[in-house]
Amino acid sequence: MDSSLHTALKIFLPAYLITLFLTAFLWRSIVVWKKTGINPYKLGRSQSAHDFVGFLFRLTFMTIAAVIAVFCFSSEAYKYLTPIVWLQRPTLVIVGLALLVISLAWILIAQAEMRESWRIGIDEDFKTDLVHRGVFRLSRNPIFLGMRVMLVGLFLVLPSAVTLAIMLLGDALMQIQVRLEEEYLARLHGEAYREYQRKTRRWL
């Protein structure tokens, strides 16, 4: 990889991760909590399938943070992540960076369109509105769609055995989570949600 691009990534990737956390998780959670008085974070620590998936999501996010930290601060240690050298091409890195930026913007738009209905996990305590405006007309799960694209972008920027595993595990977790959420929404909204399912695809 070109040294100037390598240096730029050491600046961009930590900044991106911090921006993702502050805007998509912390700031959005604060906005919903202030407007509703409800904590939107609904991933607990029980033995349920839902909370176990939540635990794996947290583990995945921490692993991403660790990979970026290793890349930025220890080239020697980064070799142990088994980089895929033949994929380390400037063109693919640029495509990956574009996917990271586009996916974050898409996620923030989808969160804004959910308004007070946005949650991290399934909220069994409070009934949320069925959202089908904006990007939700294109996808029933636009936030998870954005996250899937984000993981692809990360893999293209830092191709390695570890980021490949993160991409595959993250995708599997999201496939499970959306099905759990869709079952819940079908119970909550009944025929209105089933009609939404008929009109709008799960992903795109």
CYANA upper distance limits for C-alpha pairs under 8 A (distance plus 0.5 A):
  1 MET  CA      5 LEU  CA      7.49
  1 MET  CA      6 HIS  CA      6.92
  1 MET  CA     88 GLN  CA      6.82
  1 MET  CA     89 ARG  CA      7.21
  1 MET  CA     90 PRO  CA      7.40
  2 ASP  CA      6 HIS  CA      6.60
  2 ASP  CA     90 PRO  CA      8.15
  3 SER  CA      7 THR  CA      6.62
  4 SER  CA      8 ALA  CA      6.67
  5 LEU  CA      9 LEU  CA      6.68
  5 LEU  CA     90 PRO  CA      8.39
  6 HIS  CA     10 LYS  CA      6.97
  7 THR  CA     11 ILE  CA      7.25
  8 ALA  CA     12 PHE  CA      6.55
  9 LEU  CA     13 LEU  CA      6.14
 10 LYS  CA     14 PRO  CA      7.45
 10 LYS  CA     71 PHE  CA      7.89
 10 LYS  CA     72 CYS  CA      5.58
 11 ILE  CA     15 ALA  CA      6.90
 12 PHE  CA     16 TYR  CA      6.39
 13 LEU  CA     17 LEU  CA      6.67
 13 LEU  CA     68 ILE  CA      7.24
 14 PRO  CA     18 ILE  CA      6.66
 14 PRO  CA     68 ILE  CA      7.33
 14 PRO  CA     69 ALA  CA      8.17
 15 ALA  CA     19 THR  CA      6.55
 16 TYR  CA     20 LEU  CA      6.54
 17 LEU  CA     21 PHE  CA      6.77
 17 LEU  CA     65 ALA  CA      7.90
 18 ILE  CA     22 LEU  CA      6.57
 19 THR  CA     23 THR  CA      6.37
 19 THR  CA     24 ALA  CA      8.40
 20 LEU  CA     24 ALA  CA      5.92
 20 LEU  CA     25 PHE  CA      7.66
 20 LEU  CA    104 LEU  CA      7.57
 21 PHE  CA     25 PHE  CA      5.68
 21 PHE  CA     26 LEU  CA      6.67
 22 LEU  CA     26 LEU  CA      5.40
 22 LEU  CA     27 TRP  CA      6.17
 23 THR  CA     27 TRP  CA      5.46
 23 THR  CA     28 ARG  CA      6.78
 23 THR  CA    108 LEU  CA      8.17
 24 ALA  CA     28 ARG  CA      6.29
 24 ALA  CA    107 ILE  CA      7.86
 24 ALA  CA    108 LEU  CA      6.76
 24 ALA  CA    111 GLN  CA      8.27
 25 PHE  CA     29 SER  CA      6.40
 26 LEU  CA     30 ILE  CA      6.72
 27 TRP  CA     31 VAL  CA      6.72
 28 ARG  CA     32 VAL  CA      6.79
 28 ARG  CA    111 GLN  CA      8.12
 29 SER  CA     33 TRP  CA      6.54
 29 SER  CA     39 ASN  CA      7.71
 29 SER  CA     40 PRO  CA      6.50
 29 SER  CA     41 TYR  CA      7.90
 30 ILE  CA     34 LYS  CA      6.49
 31 VAL  CA     35 LYS  CA      6.75
 32 VAL  CA     36 THR  CA      6.45
 32 VAL  CA     37 GLY  CA      8.01
 32 VAL  CA     38 ILE  CA      7.56
 32 VAL  CA     39 ASN  CA      8.02
 32 VAL  CA     40 PRO  CA      7.30
 32 VAL  CA    115 ARG  CA      7.82
 32 VAL  CA    116 GLU  CA      5.90
 32 VAL  CA    118 TRP  CA      7.86
 33 TRP  CA     37 GLY  CA      5.22
 33 TRP  CA     38 ILE  CA      5.43
 33 TRP  CA     39 ASN  CA      5.88
 33 TRP  CA     40 PRO  CA      7.25
 34 LYS  CA     38 ILE  CA      8.36
 35 LYS  CA    116 GLU  CA      7.74
 36 THR  CA    116 GLU  CA      7.48
 40 PRO  CA    118 TRP  CA      7.37
 40 PRO  CA    119 ARG  CA      5.10
 40 PRO  CA    120 ILE  CA      6.44
 40 PRO  CA    123 ASP  CA      8.31
 41 TYR  CA    119 ARG  CA      6.62
 41 TYR  CA    120 ILE  CA      5.31
 41 TYR  CA    121 GLY  CA      7.17
 42 LYS  CA    119 ARG  CA      7.46
 42 LYS  CA    120 ILE  CA      6.10
 42 LYS  CA    121 GLY  CA      5.40
 42 LYS  CA    122 ILE  CA      6.51
 42 LYS  CA    123 ASP  CA      6.55
 43 LEU  CA     50 HIS  CA      7.92
 43 LEU  CA     51 ASP  CA      5.99
 43 LEU  CA     54 GLY  CA      6.01
 43 LEU  CA     55 PHE  CA      8.33
 43 LEU  CA    120 ILE  CA      7.22
 43 LEU  CA    121 GLY  CA      5.93
 43 LEU  CA    122 ILE  CA      8.05
 44 GLY  CA     51 ASP  CA      5.81
 44 GLY  CA     54 GLY  CA      7.92
 45 ARG  CA     51 ASP  CA      6.25
 45 ARG  CA     52 PHE  CA      7.93
 45 ARG  CA     55 PHE  CA      8.00
 46 SER  CA     51 ASP  CA      6.41
 46 SER  CA     52 PHE  CA      8.01
 47 GLN  CA     51 ASP  CA      7.09
 47 GLN  CA     52 PHE  CA      6.98
 48 SER  CA     52 PHE  CA      6.68
 49 ALA  CA     53 VAL  CA      6.68
 50 HIS  CA     54 GLY  CA      6.82
 50 HIS  CA    121 GLY  CA      8.28
 50 HIS  CA    122 ILE  CA      8.48
 50 HIS  CA    177 GLN  CA      7.87
 50 HIS  CA    180 LEU  CA      7.91
 51 ASP  CA     55 PHE  CA      6.68
 52 PHE  CA     56 LEU  CA      6.89
 53 VAL  CA     57 PHE  CA      6.70
 53 VAL  CA    173 LEU  CA      6.99
 53 VAL  CA    176 ILE  CA      8.48
 53 VAL  CA    177 GLN  CA      7.67
 54 GLY  CA     58 ARG  CA      6.81
 54 GLY  CA    121 GLY  CA      8.04
 55 PHE  CA     59 LEU  CA      6.73
 56 LEU  CA     60 THR  CA      6.53
 56 LEU  CA    173 LEU  CA      8.18
 57 PHE  CA     61 PHE  CA      6.76
 57 PHE  CA    170 GLY  CA      7.75
 57 PHE  CA    173 LEU  CA      7.78
 58 ARG  CA     62 MET  CA      6.74
 59 LEU  CA     63 THR  CA      6.62
 60 THR  CA     64 ILE  CA      6.78
 60 THR  CA    166 ILE  CA      7.06
 60 THR  CA    169 LEU  CA      8.48
 60 THR  CA    170 GLY  CA      7.43
 61 PHE  CA     65 ALA  CA      6.87
 62 MET  CA     66 ALA  CA      6.67
 63 THR  CA     67 VAL  CA      6.62
 63 THR  CA    166 ILE  CA      8.39
 64 ILE  CA     68 ILE  CA      6.79
 64 ILE  CA    163 THR  CA      8.25
 64 ILE  CA    166 ILE  CA      8.10
 65 ALA  CA     69 ALA  CA      6.65
 66 ALA  CA     70 VAL  CA      6.62
 67 VAL  CA     71 PHE  CA      6.65
 67 VAL  CA     78 TYR  CA      8.38
 67 VAL  CA    163 THR  CA      8.42
 68 ILE  CA     72 CYS  CA      6.63
 69 ALA  CA     73 PHE  CA      6.54
 70 VAL  CA     74 SER  CA      5.81
 70 VAL  CA     75 SER  CA      7.76
 70 VAL  CA     77 ALA  CA      7.02
 70 VAL  CA     78 TYR  CA      6.21
 71 PHE  CA     75 SER  CA      6.66
 71 PHE  CA     77 ALA  CA      8.49
 71 PHE  CA     78 TYR  CA      6.11
 74 SER  CA     78 TYR  CA      6.66
 75 SER  CA     79 LYS  CA      7.25
 76 GLU  CA     80 TYR  CA      8.23
 77 ALA  CA     81 LEU  CA      8.10
 78 TYR  CA     82 THR  CA      8.07
 78 TYR  CA     83 PRO  CA      8.20
 79 LYS  CA     83 PRO  CA      6.88
 81 LEU  CA    160 SER  CA      6.72
 81 LEU  CA    161 ALA  CA      6.78
 81 LEU  CA    162 VAL  CA      6.23
 82 THR  CA    160 SER  CA      5.82
 82 THR  CA    161 ALA  CA      5.90
 82 THR  CA    162 VAL  CA      7.67
 83 PRO  CA    158 LEU  CA      8.08
 83 PRO  CA    159 PRO  CA      6.35
 83 PRO  CA    160 SER  CA      4.36
 83 PRO  CA    161 ALA  CA      6.89
 84 ILE  CA     88 GLN  CA      7.40
 84 ILE  CA    159 PRO  CA      5.92
 84 ILE  CA    160 SER  CA      5.32
 84 ILE  CA    161 ALA  CA      7.49
 85 VAL  CA    159 PRO  CA      8.18
 87 LEU  CA     92 LEU  CA      7.85
 87 LEU  CA    156 LEU  CA      7.99
 87 LEU  CA    159 PRO  CA      6.87
 88 GLN  CA     92 LEU  CA      7.73
 88 GLN  CA     93 VAL  CA      7.76
 88 GLN  CA    156 LEU  CA      8.41
 88 GLN  CA    157 VAL  CA      8.25
 88 GLN  CA    158 LEU  CA      8.07
 88 GLN  CA    159 PRO  CA      7.23
 89 ARG  CA     93 VAL  CA      6.77
 90 PRO  CA     94 ILE  CA      6.67
 91 THR  CA     95 VAL  CA      6.80
 92 LEU  CA     96 GLY  CA      6.54
 92 LEU  CA    156 LEU  CA      6.32
 92 LEU  CA    157 VAL  CA      7.44
 93 VAL  CA     97 LEU  CA      6.63
 93 VAL  CA    156 LEU  CA      6.18
 93 VAL  CA    157 VAL  CA      4.95
 93 VAL  CA    158 LEU  CA      8.24
 94 ILE  CA     98 ALA  CA      6.69
 94 ILE  CA    157 VAL  CA      8.00
 95 VAL  CA     99 LEU  CA      6.76
 95 VAL  CA    153 GLY  CA      7.78
 95 VAL  CA    156 LEU  CA      7.88
 96 GLY  CA    100 LEU  CA      6.74
 96 GLY  CA    152 VAL  CA      7.66
 96 GLY  CA    153 GLY  CA      4.40
 96 GLY  CA    154 LEU  CA      6.76
 96 GLY  CA    155 PHE  CA      7.88
 96 GLY  CA    156 LEU  CA      5.41
 96 GLY  CA    157 VAL  CA      5.68
 97 LEU  CA    101 VAL  CA      6.83
 97 LEU  CA    153 GLY  CA      6.72
 97 LEU  CA    154 LEU  CA      8.18
 97 LEU  CA    157 VAL  CA      7.11
 98 ALA  CA    102 ILE  CA      6.55
 98 ALA  CA    153 GLY  CA      8.03
 99 LEU  CA    103 SER  CA      6.30
 99 LEU  CA    149 VAL  CA      6.96
 99 LEU  CA    150 MET  CA      6.75
 99 LEU  CA    152 VAL  CA      8.14
 99 LEU  CA    153 GLY  CA      5.56
100 LEU  CA    104 LEU  CA      6.75
100 LEU  CA    149 VAL  CA      7.88
100 LEU  CA    150 MET  CA      5.57
100 LEU  CA    153 GLY  CA      5.82
100 LEU  CA    154 LEU  CA      7.48
101 VAL  CA    105 ALA  CA      6.84
102 ILE  CA    106 TRP  CA      6.59
103 SER  CA    107 ILE  CA      6.59
103 SER  CA    146 GLY  CA      5.19
103 SER  CA    147 MET  CA      7.27
103 SER  CA    149 VAL  CA      6.60
103 SER  CA    150 MET  CA      6.12
104 LEU  CA    108 LEU  CA      6.73
104 LEU  CA    146 GLY  CA      7.38
104 LEU  CA    147 MET  CA      8.48
104 LEU  CA    150 MET  CA      7.94
105 ALA  CA    109 ILE  CA      6.74
106 TRP  CA    110 ALA  CA      6.71
106 TRP  CA    142 PRO  CA      8.18
106 TRP  CA    143 ILE  CA      7.95
106 TRP  CA    146 GLY  CA      6.67
107 ILE  CA    111 GLN  CA      6.61
107 ILE  CA    142 PRO  CA      7.50
107 ILE  CA    143 ILE  CA      5.48
107 ILE  CA    146 GLY  CA      6.09
107 ILE  CA    147 MET  CA      8.04
108 LEU  CA    112 ALA  CA      6.63
109 ILE  CA    113 GLU  CA      6.77
109 ILE  CA    135 VAL  CA      8.37
110 ALA  CA    114 MET  CA      6.84
110 ALA  CA    134 GLY  CA      8.25
110 ALA  CA    135 VAL  CA      6.82
110 ALA  CA    136 PHE  CA      7.88
110 ALA  CA    142 PRO  CA      6.83
110 ALA  CA    143 ILE  CA      6.62
111 GLN  CA    115 ARG  CA      7.07
111 GLN  CA    118 TRP  CA      6.88
111 GLN  CA    143 ILE  CA      7.71
113 GLU  CA    131 VAL  CA      8.25
113 GLU  CA    133 ARG  CA      7.66
113 GLU  CA    134 GLY  CA      7.27
113 GLU  CA    135 VAL  CA      8.46
114 MET  CA    118 TRP  CA      5.80
114 MET  CA    131 VAL  CA      6.67
116 GLU  CA    128 THR  CA      8.26
117 SER  CA    128 THR  CA      5.58
117 SER  CA    129 ASP  CA      6.51
117 SER  CA    130 LEU  CA      8.47
117 SER  CA    131 VAL  CA      8.31
119 ARG  CA    123 ASP  CA      7.58
121 GLY  CA    181 GLU  CA      8.42
122 ILE  CA    181 GLU  CA      6.94
122 ILE  CA    184 TYR  CA      8.20
123 ASP  CA    127 LYS  CA      8.03
127 LYS  CA    188 LEU  CA      7.99
130 LEU  CA    189 HIS  CA      7.76
130 LEU  CA    193 TYR  CA      7.94
131 VAL  CA    136 PHE  CA      7.39
132 HIS  CA    136 PHE  CA      5.27
132 HIS  CA    137 ARG  CA      6.07
132 HIS  CA    140 ARG  CA      8.20
132 HIS  CA    196 TYR  CA      8.13
133 ARG  CA    137 ARG  CA      6.14
134 GLY  CA    138 LEU  CA      8.23
135 VAL  CA    139 SER  CA      6.95
135 VAL  CA    142 PRO  CA      7.21
136 PHE  CA    140 ARG  CA      5.99
136 PHE  CA    141 ASN  CA      7.62
136 PHE  CA    142 PRO  CA      6.93
137 ARG  CA    200 THR  CA      6.90
138 LEU  CA    142 PRO  CA      8.39
138 LEU  CA    200 THR  CA      6.90
138 LEU  CA    201 ARG  CA      7.68
138 LEU  CA    203 TRP  CA      8.45
138 LEU  CA    204 LEU  CA      6.41
139 SER  CA    200 THR  CA      6.58
139 SER  CA    201 ARG  CA      6.12
139 SER  CA    202 ARG  CA      6.23
139 SER  CA    203 TRP  CA      5.51
139 SER  CA    204 LEU  CA      5.46
140 ARG  CA    197 GLN  CA      8.04
140 ARG  CA    200 THR  CA      6.76
140 ARG  CA    201 ARG  CA      6.71
140 ARG  CA    202 ARG  CA      5.44
140 ARG  CA    203 TRP  CA      6.81
140 ARG  CA    204 LEU  CA      8.50
141 ASN  CA    145 LEU  CA      6.61
141 ASN  CA    178 VAL  CA      7.75
141 ASN  CA    202 ARG  CA      6.67
141 ASN  CA    203 TRP  CA      6.51
142 PRO  CA    146 GLY  CA      6.57
142 PRO  CA    203 TRP  CA      7.46
143 ILE  CA    147 MET  CA      6.81
144 PHE  CA    148 ARG  CA      6.65
144 PHE  CA    174 MET  CA      7.06
144 PHE  CA    178 VAL  CA      8.42
145 LEU  CA    149 VAL  CA      6.87
145 LEU  CA    203 TRP  CA      6.73
146 GLY  CA    150 MET  CA      6.59
147 MET  CA    151 LEU  CA      6.82
148 ARG  CA    152 VAL  CA      7.02
148 ARG  CA    167 MET  CA      8.22
148 ARG  CA    170 GLY  CA      7.95
148 ARG  CA    171 ASP  CA      6.63
148 ARG  CA    174 MET  CA      8.43
149 VAL  CA    153 GLY  CA      6.72
150 MET  CA    154 LEU  CA      6.71
151 LEU  CA    155 PHE  CA      6.72
151 LEU  CA    166 ILE  CA      8.03
151 LEU  CA    167 MET  CA      5.74
151 LEU  CA    170 GLY  CA      8.06
152 VAL  CA    156 LEU  CA      6.83
152 VAL  CA    167 MET  CA      6.95
153 GLY  CA    157 VAL  CA      6.74
154 LEU  CA    158 LEU  CA      6.49
154 LEU  CA    159 PRO  CA      8.20
154 LEU  CA    163 THR  CA      7.73
155 PHE  CA    159 PRO  CA      5.28
155 PHE  CA    160 SER  CA      7.70
155 PHE  CA    163 THR  CA      5.86
155 PHE  CA    164 LEU  CA      6.68
155 PHE  CA    167 MET  CA      7.52
158 LEU  CA    163 THR  CA      7.46
159 PRO  CA    163 THR  CA      6.73
159 PRO  CA    164 LEU  CA      7.49
160 SER  CA    164 LEU  CA      6.58
161 ALA  CA    165 ALA  CA      6.68
162 VAL  CA    166 ILE  CA      6.66
163 THR  CA    167 MET  CA      6.56
164 LEU  CA    168 LEU  CA      6.75
165 ALA  CA    169 LEU  CA      6.44
166 ILE  CA    170 GLY  CA      6.23
167 MET  CA    171 ASP  CA      6.54
168 LEU  CA    172 ALA  CA      6.73
169 LEU  CA    173 LEU  CA      6.65
170 GLY  CA    174 MET  CA      6.71
171 ASP  CA    175 GLN  CA      6.69
172 ALA  CA    176 ILE  CA      6.88
173 LEU  CA    177 GLN  CA      6.56
174 MET  CA    178 VAL  CA      6.49
175 GLN  CA    179 ARG  CA      7.06
176 ILE  CA    180 LEU  CA      6.90
177 GLN  CA    181 GLU  CA      6.67
178 VAL  CA    182 GLU  CA      6.42
179 ARG  CA    183 GLU  CA      6.66
180 LEU  CA    184 TYR  CA      6.88
181 GLU  CA    185 LEU  CA      6.57
182 GLU  CA    186 ALA  CA      6.52
183 GLU  CA    187 ARG  CA      6.92
184 TYR  CA    188 LEU  CA      6.63
185 LEU  CA    189 HIS  CA      6.27
185 LEU  CA    190 GLY  CA      8.03
185 LEU  CA    193 TYR  CA      7.22
186 ALA  CA    190 GLY  CA      5.48
186 ALA  CA    191 GLU  CA      7.94
186 ALA  CA    193 TYR  CA      6.08
186 ALA  CA    194 ARG  CA      6.98
189 HIS  CA    193 TYR  CA      5.98
190 GLY  CA    194 ARG  CA      7.02
191 GLU  CA    195 GLU  CA      6.51
192 ALA  CA    196 TYR  CA      6.81
193 TYR  CA    197 GLN  CA      6.66
194 ARG  CA    198 ARG  CA      6.85
195 GLU  CA    199 LYS  CA      6.91
196 TYR  CA    200 THR  CA      6.44
197 GLN  CA    201 ARG  CA      7.18
197 GLN  CA    202 ARG  CA      7.99
